[in-house]
Amino acid sequence: MPSALTIKNLKKTYSNGVQALKGVDLEIKEGDFFALLGPNGAGKTSIIGITAGLVNKTEGGVEVFGHSIDTETDKAKTYIGLVPQEFNFGVFDKVIDIITTQAGYYGIPLGVARKDAEKYLKALGLWEKRNDQARMLSGGMKRRLMIVRALIHHPKLLILDEPTAGVDIELRRGMWEFLTTLNEEGVTIILTTHYLEEAEQLCRNLAIINKGEIVASGPMKEVLLNTLASESFVFDLKAVLPDKSFAALGKYHPLKIDSITLELRVGSTQTLNEVMSDLSSLGIEVRSMRNKTNRLEELFVSLTSGNSDITALS
């Protein structure tokens, strides 16, 4: 597949001396649903800002569908739809006017813009609000309005910077469905989010950035498999756990949450079948089992907090 976004040796040092990016290399294929993750201040916003032409880079190259942001700036921008974290539309403007005005910047005729606006507003549950001033919308509605505005010129690359921040879970899942459909229709999507279950649910590939450097990247499943040295599982037992049996589970670093709830850490070289076999041999019957945390959350914390509980990065 051709590349939607190619970043080579990207560096950014701000006027206050902060080195936000330290030679980032990143390639995102056309049609991908890609997660760009990292703690606050890691460099995500700098990458997005540079790609969208909002921030000047210090060094390196960025291409959008093969077009350099340095030599083909206007062309590169036509491929991008950006949904920033902050609301940046006129709060006294009508919803429909915000969208059609944005379309006008790309030379889209008003009739065409209104037709496309209707399509997206209906898809995101905003059609009935089309003649309302933006200030009358809820926070979740404003987020969806920004997505519609970013899509009105039919970009091939949609960049979403915390698109579901402050959105309740029901609306968030509705947005997930919309974005999944959009991606299936061929739009490449880059997502930044602090809801890590969202990234694992939606994205096929990811990169984790920390202190201006990419610390892990690749297919979601492979990165999770290759970099997590262990995962925590919680077992609900059918009977009280004897002290002798608890002591025999030392290789799993057991933690007794209460008399019938047990937490075990399962290493990357161990399998759940092995764990269940060991529990059975000790006469421990399991009622139910679950991951203690989202796997991506566990990896994220390990990579960005200096925790050594990871294996070699992919």
C-alpha positions as CSV (number, residue, x, y, z in Angstrom):
1,M,0.0,0.0,0.0
2,P,1.2,3.6,-0.7
3,S,2.0,5.8,2.2
4,A,-0.6,8.3,3.5
5,L,2.0,10.0,5.8
6,T,5.8,9.6,5.7
7,I,7.9,11.3,8.4
8,K,11.7,11.2,8.3
9,N,14.1,12.4,11.0
10,L,11.5,15.0,12.2
11,K,12.9,17.4,14.8
12,K,11.3,20.4,16.6
13,T,12.9,22.7,19.1
14,Y,10.8,25.5,20.4
15,S,12.1,29.1,21.1
16,N,12.2,28.3,24.8
17,G,14.7,25.5,24.1
18,V,12.3,22.6,24.6
19,Q,13.2,19.8,22.2
20,A,9.7,18.4,21.4
21,L,10.8,16.0,18.7
22,K,14.2,14.2,18.5
23,G,14.4,12.7,15.1
24,V,11.0,10.9,14.6
25,D,10.6,8.4,11.8
26,L,7.1,7.3,11.1
27,E,5.2,5.8,8.1
28,I,1.4,5.3,8.0
29,K,0.0,3.4,5.0
30,E,-3.0,4.5,3.0
31,G,-6.3,3.1,4.5
32,D,-4.8,2.5,8.0
33,F,-6.5,3.3,11.3
34,F,-3.5,4.4,13.3
35,A,-3.1,5.3,16.9
36,L,-0.5,7.9,17.9
37,L,-0.2,7.6,21.7
38,G,1.9,9.3,24.4
39,P,1.6,11.2,27.6
40,N,1.0,14.9,27.7
41,G,4.0,16.8,26.3
42,A,5.4,13.7,24.5
43,G,5.4,15.3,21.1
44,K,2.0,14.2,19.6
45,T,0.7,17.7,19.1
46,S,3.9,18.8,17.5
47,I,3.8,16.0,15.0
48,I,0.1,16.9,14.2
49,G,0.8,20.6,14.0
50,I,3.8,20.2,11.7
51,T,1.9,17.8,9.4
52,A,-1.1,20.1,9.2
53,G,1.1,23.1,8.5
54,L,0.3,24.8,11.8
55,V,3.8,24.5,13.3
56,N,7.2,25.0,11.7
57,K,9.6,22.1,12.0
58,T,13.2,22.5,12.9
59,E,14.5,19.7,10.7
60,G,13.4,16.6,8.7
61,G,10.8,15.8,6.1
62,V,7.1,15.2,6.0
63,E,5.1,13.9,3.0
64,V,1.3,13.5,2.7
65,F,0.4,11.1,0.0
66,G,3.8,11.7,-1.6
67,H,3.6,15.5,-1.4
68,S,6.1,17.4,0.6
69,I,4.8,19.9,3.1
70,D,7.8,22.1,2.2
71,T,7.6,22.2,-1.6
72,E,3.9,21.3,-2.2
73,T,2.3,22.8,0.9
74,D,-1.1,23.7,-0.6
75,K,-1.4,20.3,-2.3
76,A,-0.5,18.4,0.8
77,K,-3.0,20.3,2.9
78,T,-5.9,19.4,0.6
79,Y,-5.5,15.8,1.6
80,I,-5.8,16.5,5.3
81,G,-8.8,16.9,7.6
82,L,-7.9,18.0,11.1
83,V,-10.0,17.8,14.2
84,P,-8.0,19.6,17.0
85,Q,-8.5,19.3,20.7
86,E,-9.7,22.8,21.2
87,F,-13.0,24.1,19.7
88,N,-12.0,26.8,17.2
89,F,-15.2,27.9,15.4
90,G,-17.4,31.0,15.9
91,V,-19.7,30.2,18.8
92,F,-22.4,32.6,17.4
93,D,-22.3,31.0,13.9
94,K,-24.9,28.5,12.9
95,V,-23.9,24.9,12.6
96,I,-24.6,24.7,8.8
97,D,-22.7,28.0,8.2
98,I,-19.6,26.7,10.0
99,I,-19.5,23.8,7.6
100,T,-20.3,25.5,4.4
101,T,-17.8,28.3,5.1
102,Q,-15.1,25.7,5.6
103,A,-16.1,24.1,2.3
104,G,-15.8,27.5,0.6
105,Y,-12.1,27.6,1.6
106,Y,-11.6,24.6,-0.7
107,G,-13.7,26.0,-3.6
108,I,-16.6,23.7,-3.1
109,P,-19.9,25.1,-4.5
110,L,-22.5,26.0,-1.8
111,G,-25.0,23.5,-3.2
112,V,-22.6,20.6,-3.1
113,A,-21.4,21.7,0.4
114,R,-25.0,21.7,1.7
115,K,-25.7,18.3,0.3
116,D,-22.5,16.8,1.9
117,A,-23.2,18.7,5.2
118,E,-26.6,17.0,5.4
119,K,-25.0,13.6,4.9
120,Y,-22.5,14.0,7.6
121,L,-24.7,15.9,10.0
122,K,-27.3,13.1,9.8
123,A,-24.7,10.5,10.3
124,L,-23.5,12.1,13.5
125,G,-26.9,13.0,14.8
126,L,-26.6,16.8,14.3
127,W,-29.0,17.5,11.4
128,E,-31.8,18.8,13.7
129,K,-29.2,21.3,15.1
130,R,-28.1,22.7,11.7
131,N,-29.7,26.1,12.3
132,D,-28.7,26.4,15.9
133,Q,-25.8,28.6,17.0
134,A,-22.7,26.6,17.9
135,R,-22.8,28.0,21.5
136,M,-26.1,26.1,22.0
137,L,-24.5,22.7,21.4
138,S,-23.3,20.3,24.2
139,G,-19.6,19.4,24.4
140,G,-20.2,16.1,22.6
141,M,-22.1,17.8,19.8
142,K,-19.3,20.4,19.3
143,R,-16.9,17.5,19.0
144,R,-19.0,15.9,16.3
145,L,-19.4,19.3,14.6
146,M,-15.6,19.5,14.3
147,I,-15.5,16.1,12.7
148,V,-18.1,17.2,10.1
149,R,-16.2,20.4,9.4
150,A,-13.0,18.4,8.9
151,L,-14.7,16.0,6.4
152,I,-16.5,18.5,4.3
153,H,-13.8,18.6,1.6
154,H,-13.5,14.8,1.5
155,P,-9.9,14.5,2.8
156,K,-8.0,11.3,2.3
157,L,-6.3,11.6,5.7
158,L,-8.3,12.5,8.8
159,I,-6.3,13.5,12.0
160,L,-8.3,13.2,15.2
161,D,-6.7,14.8,18.3
162,E,-8.6,13.6,21.3
163,P,-12.0,13.5,19.4
164,T,-14.0,11.9,22.2
165,A,-12.6,13.9,25.2
166,G,-15.5,14.7,27.5
167,V,-18.0,12.7,25.4
168,D,-20.2,10.2,27.3
169,I,-19.7,6.5,26.6
170,E,-22.9,6.1,24.5
171,L,-22.0,8.9,22.2
172,R,-18.4,7.8,22.1
173,R,-19.4,4.3,20.8
174,G,-21.6,6.0,18.2
175,M,-18.6,8.0,17.0
176,W,-16.5,4.8,16.9
177,E,-19.0,3.2,14.6
178,F,-19.0,6.3,12.3
179,L,-15.2,6.4,12.2
180,T,-15.0,2.7,11.5
181,T,-17.3,3.0,8.6
182,L,-15.4,6.0,7.3
183,N,-12.2,4.1,7.5
184,E,-13.8,1.1,5.6
185,E,-14.7,3.6,2.9
186,G,-11.0,4.3,2.4
187,V,-10.2,7.3,4.6
188,T,-6.9,7.0,6.5
189,I,-7.3,7.9,10.1
190,I,-4.8,9.0,12.7
191,L,-6.1,9.0,16.3
192,T,-4.7,10.4,19.4
193,T,-6.6,9.5,22.6
194,H,-6.2,9.0,26.3
195,Y,-8.9,6.4,26.2
196,L,-6.6,3.5,25.5
197,E,-9.4,0.9,25.2
198,E,-10.6,3.2,22.3
199,A,-7.2,2.8,20.5
200,E,-7.2,-1.0,21.0
201,Q,-10.7,-1.3,19.8
202,L,-10.4,0.9,16.7
203,C,-6.8,0.9,15.5
204,R,-4.8,-1.7,13.6
205,N,-1.3,-0.1,14.0
206,L,0.2,2.2,16.6
207,A,3.2,4.3,17.6
208,I,3.9,5.3,21.2
209,I,5.9,8.5,21.6
210,N,7.6,9.5,24.8
211,K,9.9,12.6,25.4
212,G,10.0,13.3,21.6
213,E,11.0,9.8,20.5
214,I,9.1,6.8,19.2
215,V,9.5,4.0,21.8
216,A,7.3,1.4,20.2
217,S,5.5,1.0,16.8
218,G,3.9,-1.6,14.6
219,P,0.7,-3.6,14.3
220,M,-1.3,-3.4,17.5
221,K,-1.4,-7.1,18.2
222,E,2.3,-7.6,17.6
223,V,3.4,-4.7,19.7
224,L,1.2,-5.9,22.6
225,L,2.5,-9.4,22.2
226,N,6.2,-8.6,21.7
227,T,6.7,-5.8,24.3
228,L,4.6,-6.9,27.3
229,A,6.8,-9.1,29.5
230,S,3.7,-10.0,31.6
231,E,0.0,-9.4,32.1
232,S,-2.0,-9.3,35.2
233,F,-5.1,-11.5,35.5
234,V,-7.7,-11.7,38.3
235,F,-9.2,-15.0,39.2
236,D,-12.5,-15.3,41.1
237,L,-12.4,-18.6,43.0
238,K,-15.1,-21.0,43.9
239,A,-13.7,-21.6,47.4
240,V,-11.4,-19.9,49.9
241,L,-7.8,-20.1,48.9
242,P,-5.6,-22.1,51.3
243,D,-2.3,-20.5,52.3
244,K,-0.4,-23.6,51.2
245,S,-1.8,-23.3,47.6
246,F,-1.1,-19.6,47.6
247,A,2.5,-20.2,48.4
248,A,2.8,-22.8,45.6
249,L,2.0,-20.2,43.0
250,G,5.2,-18.2,43.6
251,K,6.3,-18.1,39.9
252,Y,3.2,-16.0,39.1
253,H,3.9,-13.4,41.8
254,P,0.5,-14.0,43.4
255,L,-1.5,-11.4,45.2
256,K,-4.4,-12.3,47.4
257,I,-7.0,-9.6,46.9
258,D,-9.4,-11.3,49.3
259,S,-10.1,-14.9,50.4
260,I,-11.6,-15.9,47.1
261,T,-10.0,-13.5,44.7
262,L,-6.5,-14.0,43.4
263,E,-4.3,-11.9,41.1
264,L,-1.5,-13.5,39.1
265,R,1.1,-12.1,36.7
266,V,1.5,-14.3,33.6
267,G,4.8,-13.9,31.7
268,S,5.1,-13.7,28.0
269,T,6.6,-17.3,27.9
270,Q,3.7,-18.7,29.9
271,T,0.2,-19.5,28.7
272,L,-3.2,-19.3,30.4
273,N,-3.5,-23.0,29.8
274,E,-0.4,-23.5,31.9
275,V,-1.8,-21.3,34.6
276,M,-5.2,-23.1,34.7
277,S,-3.4,-26.5,34.8
278,D,-1.3,-25.3,37.8
279,L,-4.4,-24.0,39.6
280,S,-6.2,-27.3,38.9
281,S,-3.3,-29.4,40.2
282,L,-3.5,-27.4,43.5
283,G,-7.2,-28.1,43.8
284,I,-8.1,-24.4,43.1
285,E,-11.3,-24.1,41.1
286,V,-11.9,-20.9,39.1
287,R,-15.3,-19.3,38.8
288,S,-14.3,-16.5,36.4
289,M,-11.2,-14.7,35.1
290,R,-10.4,-11.3,33.6
291,N,-7.6,-9.0,32.7
292,K,-6.7,-6.6,35.5
293,T,-6.2,-3.8,33.1
294,N,-6.5,-3.0,29.4
295,R,-3.4,-4.6,27.7
296,L,-2.6,-1.4,25.9
297,E,-2.9,0.6,29.1
298,E,-0.4,-1.8,30.7
299,L,2.0,-1.4,27.8
300,F,1.6,2.4,27.7
301,V,2.4,2.8,31.4
302,S,5.4,0.5,31.1
303,L,6.9,2.4,28.2
304,T,6.3,5.9,29.4
305,S,7.0,5.5,33.2
306,G,10.4,3.8,33.0
307,N,9.0,0.5,34.2
308,S,11.4,-2.2,33.2
309,D,8.7,-4.9,32.8
310,I,8.9,-5.0,29.0
311,T,10.8,-7.0,26.5
312,A,12.7,-5.8,23.4
313,L,10.7,-3.4,21.4
314,S,9.5,-4.2,17.9
